[in-house]
Amino acid sequence: MQQQRTMSLYQEFIDRGMLAQVTDPEKVKDLLDNQNITFYIGFDPTADSLHIGHFIQMKVMAHMQMAGHRPIAIFGGGTAMVGDPSGKNDMRKMLTKEEIAHNIDNFKVQMGKFIDTSDGKAIFVNNGDWLLDLNYIDFLREVGPHFTVNRMLAAECYKSRMEKGLTFLEFNYMIMQSYDFFRLNQDYGCILETGGDDQWSNIIGGVELVRRKTGKEVYGLTFNLLLTSEGKKMGKTEKGALWLDPVKTPPYDFFQYWRNIDDADVIKCMKMLTFMPLSEIAEYEKLEGAELNRAKERLAWEVTNIIHGKEEADKALETAKTVFAAGGVSADMPTTTLTDEDFTDGKILVSDMLVKSKLAPSKGEAKRIITGGGVLVGDVKAEGFNASVSVEEFGEEGVIVKKGKKTFHRFIKG
């Protein structure tokens, strides 16, 4: 039965600043607002965890499922064997079938927290089920005539790689992703492919392939990537990507990322990453200066709650208040345990502490931060390359190192 909608889902995507490009705006608006359809989003398992960039697409799936549509999440067990060149300067690392299968298992667990798969309300599929067993010559004869090399090379995902070198392996990616849409249309009646805006060329390929092979009209829709006000991809930290796996990115670190974003980005992130009503976000939009910290705190709590649950979100909020507002020590703040092997003559270099805790990616970068005056040990600024901390200074509660204005880290002696 079609779910009653009180507002336009299509317009909500626009109002939240999420909608990027669409193949047929009027038709897609009608599909989203007045019908129940099957749509799909693809996820290539190139790592053992989803990250915050994937979460935008997962949130889209959740929004659309709540409106009565049926999502298909397609995991790229086949396409990950090739690697998507979109947005990449170099060829992706080649993964084994075993690594890909492990990553897909992890993705399913993580995505299952957000998407209801009961009673066929959503479908998880693996494109390796059909791509890996294809006969190459048969596949070329079936799909190849519908693509021209000139058209493919004009696509942004390929054009940006032409100077550095595009491998023939990667050149096949668009055809494979397009074939996914054809298969999902045949097998499940899927009529809409969605994805990040960097997937526009691949999505157009799929729309055209389905139309040419079947005569059916299908549609494509892309959503804006999560970018800072300066146009840089959000979700990159000194420790790497902002992962949804709590082991790879602890909930407190996850919370702190959003608590510390630039003022110019907080409202956009509220709209794109949370389910907060737009009317409530509009009230936060009125805040200025130091008052914006309330908006950042709310954003950080909301996103952490969605990803890690209320208990972890509450704990992260309380820890942040303890550490930042009261200047105290919390057992839940990021902590690194040092052993006897980390000390030389009863001392450890502050630069070594930064590297060990991943507050700095290298010894050279650690020294640069220290000499720039950006590190406090307790309340004392670390001075010079050879700044160190003696083992006696750790005591029972350890030593708090502050990097910059917002990053606190506790070191204890094990």
Residue pairs with C-beta under 8 A, 6 or more apart in sequence:
2 35
2 36
2 68
3 36
3 66
3 67
3 68
5 33
5 67
5 68
8 29
8 32
8 33
9 32
9 33
9 63
9 64
9 67
10 19
10 28
10 29
10 32
10 33
11 29
12 63
12 278
13 19
13 60
13 63
13 223
15 271
15 278
16 271
16 272
16 278
17 224
17 268
17 271
17 272
18 56
18 60
18 223
18 224
18 271
18 272
19 221
19 223
19 224
20 197
20 200
20 222
20 223
20 224
21 197
21 200
21 220
21 221
21 222
22 28
22 219
22 220
22 221
22 222
23 203
23 204
23 207
23 219
23 220
23 221
24 217
24 219
27 217
27 219
28 192
28 219
28 221
31 37
31 191
31 192
31 219
32 64
32 67
32 69
36 68
36 69
36 70
37 69
37 70
37 191
37 192
38 69
38 70
38 71
38 72
38 184
38 188
38 189
38 190
38 191
38 192
39 64
39 69
39 70
39 71
39 72
39 190
39 191
39 192
39 193
39 194
40 71
40 72
40 73
40 74
40 180
40 181
40 184
40 190
40 192
40 193
40 194
41 57
41 60
41 61
41 71
41 72
41 73
41 74
41 193
41 194
41 195
42 73
42 74
42 75
42 76
42 79
42 127
42 177
42 180
42 193
42 195
42 199
43 50
43 54
43 57
43 73
43 74
43 75
43 76
43 107
43 111
44 75
44 76
44 79
44 80
44 83
44 84
45 75
45 76
45 77
45 80
45 95
45 100
45 103
45 104
45 106
45 107
46 80
46 83
46 92
46 93
46 95
46 103
47 103
47 241
47 243
48 102
48 103
48 106
48 245
49 106
49 110
49 243
49 244
49 245
49 248
50 58
50 106
50 107
50 110
50 111
50 243
50 244
50 245
51 235
51 241
51 242
51 243
51 244
52 226
52 234
52 235
52 241
52 242
52 243
52 244
53 196
53 225
53 226
53 233
53 235
53 241
54 244
55 244
55 273
55 307
56 196
56 223
56 225
56 226
56 272
56 273
57 194
57 195
57 196
57 223
58 111
58 114
58 115
59 114
59 272
59 273
59 275
60 194
60 223
61 71
61 73
61 114
61 115
61 122
62 114
62 115
62 275
64 71
65 71
65 115
65 116
65 121
65 122
70 120
70 121
70 122
70 123
71 115
71 122
71 123
72 122
72 123
72 124
72 125
72 184
72 188
72 190
73 111
73 115
73 122
73 123
73 124
73 125
74 125
74 126
74 127
74 180
74 184
75 104
75 107
75 108
75 124
75 125
75 126
75 127
76 126
76 127
76 128
77 97
77 100
77 101
77 104
77 126
77 127
77 128
77 129
77 131
77 132
78 126
78 127
78 128
78 129
78 130
78 131
78 132
78 176
79 127
79 131
79 173
79 176
79 177
79 180
80 95
80 100
80 103
81 95
81 97
81 100
81 128
81 131
81 132
82 169
82 170
82 172
82 173
82 176
83 91
83 92
83 93
83 94
83 169
83 170
83 173
84 92
84 157
84 170
84 173
84 177
84 202
85 91
85 92
85 157
85 158
85 161
85 166
85 170
85 173
86 156
86 157
86 198
86 199
86 201
86 202
87 157
87 198
88 161
89 161
89 164
90 164
91 167
91 169
91 170
95 103
100 128
104 126
106 245
108 124
110 244
110 245
111 124
114 306
115 122
116 122
117 123
117 124
123 188
125 184
127 176
127 180
127 183
130 179
130 183
131 176
131 179
131 180
139 179
143 175
143 178
143 179
143 182
143 209
144 175
146 208
146 209
146 212
146 213
147 174
147 175
147 178
147 205
147 209
152 158
152 171
152 174
152 205
153 159
153 162
155 174
155 201
155 202
155 205
156 198
156 200
156 201
157 174
157 198
157 201
157 202
158 166
158 171
158 174
158 201
161 170
173 202
174 201
174 202
174 205
175 205
177 199
177 202
177 205
177 206
178 202
178 205
178 206
178 208
178 209
179 206
179 209
180 206
181 190
181 193
181 203
181 206
181 207
181 209
181 210
181 218
182 206
182 209
182 210
182 213
182 214
184 190
185 191
185 210
185 214
185 216
185 218
186 214
190 218
191 216
191 217
191 218
191 219
192 218
192 219
192 220
192 221
193 203
193 206
193 207
193 218
193 219
193 220
193 221
194 203
194 220
194 221
194 222
194 223
195 202
195 203
195 222
195 223
196 222
196 223
196 224
196 225
197 222
197 223
197 224
197 225
198 225
199 222
200 220
200 222
203 220
203 221
203 222
204 220
206 218
206 220
207 218
207 219
207 220
210 216
210 218
211 217
211 218
224 272
225 233
226 233
226 234
226 235
226 269
226 272
226 273
227 233
227 234
228 234
228 261
228 262
228 264
228 265
229 262
229 264
229 265
229 268
234 261
234 265
234 269
235 241
235 242
235 257
236 242
237 249
237 253
237 257
238 358
238 359
238 360
238 361
239 249
239 253
239 358
240 248
241 249
242 249
242 254
242 257
243 249
244 307
246 254
246 308
246 312
250 334
251 304
251 307
251 308
251 312
251 313
251 315
251 316
252 315
252 316
252 319
252 320
252 332
252 333
252 334
253 334
254 303
254 304
254 307
254 308
254 316
255 300
255 301
255 304
255 313
255 316
255 317
255 320
256 300
256 316
256 320
256 406
256 407
257 300
258 269
258 296
258 299
258 300
258 303
258 304
259 296
259 297
259 299
259 300
259 320
259 406
260 296
260 406
260 407
261 269
261 296
261 299
263 292
266 284
266 292
266 295
266 296
266 299
267 281
267 284
267 285
267 295
269 299
269 303
270 276
270 281
270 284
270 295
270 298
270 299
270 302
271 278
271 281
273 299
273 302
273 303
273 306
274 281
274 299
274 302
274 303
274 306
275 302
275 306
276 298
276 302
284 294
284 295
284 298
287 294
287 295
297 317
297 320
300 316
300 317
300 320
301 313
301 314
301 316
301 317
302 313
304 312
304 313
304 316
305 312
305 313
315 332
316 332
318 330
318 332
319 330
319 332
319 333
322 328
322 329
322 330
322 333
323 329
323 330
323 333
323 408
324 406
324 408
329 397
329 398
329 400
329 410
333 408
333 409
333 410
334 357
334 408
334 409
334 410
335 398
335 409
335 410
335 411
335 412
336 353
336 356
336 357
336 409
336 410
336 411
336 412
337 411
337 412
337 413
337 414
338 348
338 353
338 356
338 394
338 411
338 412
338 413
338 414
339 414
342 348
342 352
342 356
343 391
346 390
346 391
346 392
347 388
347 389
347 390
347 391
348 388
348 389
348 391
349 386
349 387
349 388
350 366
350 370
350 375
350 377
350 382
350 387
350 388
350 389
350 401
351 360
351 363
351 366
351 367
351 370
351 385
351 387
352 363
352 366
353 359
353 389
353 401
353 411
354 360
354 366
354 369
354 370
354 375
354 401
354 403
355 361
355 362
355 363
355 366
357 401
357 409
357 411
359 366
359 401
359 403
359 407
359 409
360 366
360 369
360 403
367 385
369 375
369 403
370 382
370 383
370 384
370 385
370 387
371 384
371 385
373 381
374 403
374 404
375 381
375 382
375 387
375 401
375 402
375 403
376 382
376 401
376 402
377 387
377 389
377 399
377 400
377 401
378 393
378 399
378 400
389 399
389 411
391 413
393 399
394 411
394 412
394 413
397 410
397 412
398 410
398 411
398 412
398 413
399 410
399 411
399 412
400 408
400 409
400 410
400 411
401 408
401 409
401 410
401 411
402 408
402 409
403 409
